[in-house]
Amino acid sequence: MSANTPRSNTSILISLFIAVLVDMLGVGIVIVVMAPYIKDSETLFAFKDFTNYTFEQIQNYKNGWYLALISVFGLAQFLGAPQLGGISDQYGRKRVVIFTMVGGAFGYLIFSLGVVFASLPMLFIGRFITGFNSGGVSILYSIISDLSTPENKARNFGILGAAFGLGFIVGPALGAVLADETIVSWFTDSTPFFSAMMLSLISGVLIFLTVPETNVYAKTSKKIKLNLLQGVQNINVAFRDPKVSTILIVLFLVYLGFTFFTQFSSVYLIDVFGVDQKELGKFFTFVGAVLVFTQFIIIRVLTKYFSSRQIVAVVLLSLSCGLFLFIVPQEYKQIFLVASIMPMSFGLMQPNMLNIISNSAGKEIQGQILGIQQSVRSLAFTIPPLISIPISALDSRLPNIAGGIIVLLSWIIFLVNYKKFKIVTHPRQNASDQK
């Protein structure tokens, strides 16, 4: 943080928490509305003759388009995240974050108009624009990294993670309300996406008003050339670095496996249990509540006594078990009994994994390395929909089974390389982990 900034780190952290919360409200709104809209829409697929199709074939066809929209978002995020992170290293965090918030709002606007005019091309364009600009989320973590000491970095990352979870508590419920015309007559399927646009703009304004520039390494004299292959190049460089390559592989596999759940759970719940938008809202609100409790309360206790690598070594296994158990319940209410395992495990995994990655990189490249991890996440976000399209048509349980196997593999790799990962321990943490 610059020397002339009078604000305390605590007040900046609160501002970042609010900004992330507002931004994630938009994401939470979309996640509970998009799948039902795609599956129930008739005008959107007016170009397709379903005369000789069975109901199951029609649903599989629509599932494919939904998953393709999800995949486009991940692809755009993969292209945008490393460039935005690198630019923030040289031009400053704040201005790049504000740019991405405005850009994301424009993407929501295009998507909203796509819903209004029942245009698939506009839906894809809107998701691509929003996905590209969503890479700015990694810059918020860079700001946290700039402000944190090695000892409190994981806890501070967890605070932003809690904002994500809180967004999932309020966002899905809000999305279900905004799409319900029985509540307000002019509410339609497009209203939640227009609302997400406004929330993204509000988030940008909040950053502008409250957060100072924190990157003391910014070099405004050097120009950055945009390169759509920067994500591929950066990942290639990162995977050649022995300090971070193994942990990035683990991170990729975790996100790859867990994404099968996050992207397909809405479709699974609709197809298997016949839930509607309101029930989806309740489900994701529950998931968000568990995530918030984990990253506000549990992680702050555990990081006093255990290192990041100790925590990750346990929660990767529990996350894999949660993915397998999710498909066991035969009644919808039973889903809630096992659904808490995944957000709790993921809520502990993510900030501690980011802590390991961040502590493995120099201060001057925090934006780049956290942008690269965002690219790894985005690449993992892109692949599962492409796999889920064919395998879900065979059995709706297969995406979760595939995800559980992949996360289990990440756990094995992590354990094999356990001693390689750089840690910074708290005084109360187990001394044996410092060896």
Beta strands, then each sheet from edge to edge (+ up, - down):
end
